[in-house]
Amino acid sequence: MATQSGGLGDIFDLTFEKFVTPSVVKIIYILILVFAALGWLAIVFSGIANGFGAFLGALIFGTIFVLVSVLLYRIMLEMVMIIFRIGDNTERMADALENQG
């Protein structure tokens, strides 16, 4: 029966009784947002360096690219969390059935 504890000691849990991923997902998403913002700034500044038309293109397409990228990463991370929630719910259902019979 796996639990979600969090903490540095869980990384070295060789029995895999505690999941590390749910506590790390928030940190990963924050890092994705930070790198997306930095990437957007780099795209916009490179557009500025190449003229007004390039700036407008970089501003529009850079924004669309970054928003779609963040959305896709968010969906991917949510799918990972769904797998953990399915496992938790399955464990609870099994425990409930054990207690009934």
Backbone torsions as a table, in degrees:
resi	resn	phi	psi	omega
1	MET	NA	111.4	-176.1
2	ALA	-87.9	142.3	178.7
3	THR	-122.3	162.9	177.6
4	GLN	-107.3	98.0	-175.5
5	SER	-100.1	-48.7	-175.5
6	GLY	83.7	161.2	-180.0
7	GLY	112.2	159.8	-176.0
8	LEU	-69.2	-32.3	-179.8
9	GLY	-64.4	-24.6	-179.4
10	ASP	-68.3	-22.9	179.1
11	ILE	-63.5	-33.0	-176.1
12	PHE	-99.1	15.7	177.1
13	ASP	-76.8	101.9	-175.8
14	LEU	-77.0	-10.5	178.2
15	THR	-89.3	-9.1	-178.4
16	PHE	54.9	39.9	175.9
17	GLU	-84.0	-19.2	-179.4
18	LYS	-121.8	135.9	179.2
19	PHE	-90.2	134.5	178.6
20	VAL	-95.1	-32.4	-172.5
21	THR	-55.9	-46.1	-178.7
22	PRO	-58.5	-33.3	179.5
23	SER	-80.9	-21.6	-178.5
24	VAL	-87.7	-22.6	-176.2
25	VAL	-58.9	-40.5	179.9
26	LYS	-62.9	-42.0	179.5
27	ILE	-65.6	-42.3	179.0
28	ILE	-61.2	-43.0	-179.3
29	TYR	-65.8	-39.4	177.0
30	ILE	-63.0	-42.3	177.6
31	LEU	-63.5	-39.8	177.0
32	ILE	-60.8	-43.8	179.1
33	LEU	-63.1	-41.9	179.8
34	VAL	-64.3	-47.5	-179.4
35	PHE	-67.9	-31.9	176.2
36	ALA	-66.0	-42.0	178.3
37	ALA	-65.0	-42.1	177.9
38	LEU	-65.4	-39.4	177.0
39	GLY	-64.2	-41.1	177.7
40	TRP	-61.9	-44.0	178.0
41	LEU	-61.3	-40.9	179.2
42	ALA	-63.4	-41.7	178.3
43	ILE	-63.0	-45.7	-178.4
44	VAL	-66.0	-43.5	179.9
45	PHE	-67.6	-33.6	175.7
46	SER	-68.6	-32.6	174.7
47	GLY	-66.5	-40.2	178.0
48	ILE	-61.6	-40.1	-178.0
49	ALA	-68.3	-19.8	-175.5
50	ASN	-107.5	12.9	175.5
51	GLY	110.2	170.9	-174.4
52	PHE	-67.3	-41.4	178.6
53	GLY	-62.9	-42.0	177.9
54	ALA	-66.7	-36.0	177.4
55	PHE	-62.6	-47.4	179.1
56	LEU	-62.7	-42.4	177.7
57	GLY	-63.1	-43.1	179.0
58	ALA	-66.0	-38.8	-179.9
59	LEU	-64.7	-45.6	-177.3
60	ILE	-73.9	-56.7	-175.3
61	PHE	-73.0	-31.2	175.8
62	GLY	-64.6	-40.7	178.4
63	THR	-65.5	-45.2	178.8
64	ILE	-61.8	-45.5	-179.2
65	PHE	-60.3	-45.8	-178.4
66	VAL	-66.8	-42.6	-179.9
67	LEU	-64.2	-42.4	178.7
68	VAL	-66.5	-40.4	178.6
69	SER	-61.8	-46.8	179.2
70	VAL	-62.6	-40.8	178.6
71	LEU	-61.5	-44.6	-179.9
72	LEU	-65.8	-40.8	175.8
73	TYR	-63.7	-39.6	178.6
74	ARG	-62.4	-44.1	178.5
75	ILE	-61.3	-42.9	179.7
76	MET	-61.9	-45.1	179.6
77	LEU	-66.7	-36.3	177.0
78	GLU	-65.4	-36.5	178.0
79	MET	-65.4	-37.3	175.6
80	VAL	-62.3	-44.6	-179.5
81	MET	-67.0	-33.4	177.5
82	ILE	-61.7	-39.9	178.4
83	ILE	-60.5	-42.6	178.6
84	PHE	-66.6	-39.1	178.9
85	ARG	-67.7	-36.2	175.9
86	ILE	-61.7	-43.3	177.6
87	GLY	-61.6	-43.1	178.7
88	ASP	-63.4	-45.0	-179.4
89	ASN	-66.5	-38.0	177.2
90	THR	-63.9	-40.4	178.0
91	GLU	-63.4	-42.1	178.5
92	ARG	-65.3	-38.9	178.1
93	MET	-65.8	-40.5	178.4
94	ALA	-64.6	-40.7	178.5
95	ASP	-64.7	-41.2	179.2
96	ALA	-64.1	-40.1	178.7
97	LEU	-68.3	-35.8	177.1
98	GLU	-64.1	-41.5	-178.2
99	ASN	-71.0	-27.2	179.7
100	GLN	-74.0	-41.7	-172.8
101	GLY	-105.0	NA	NA
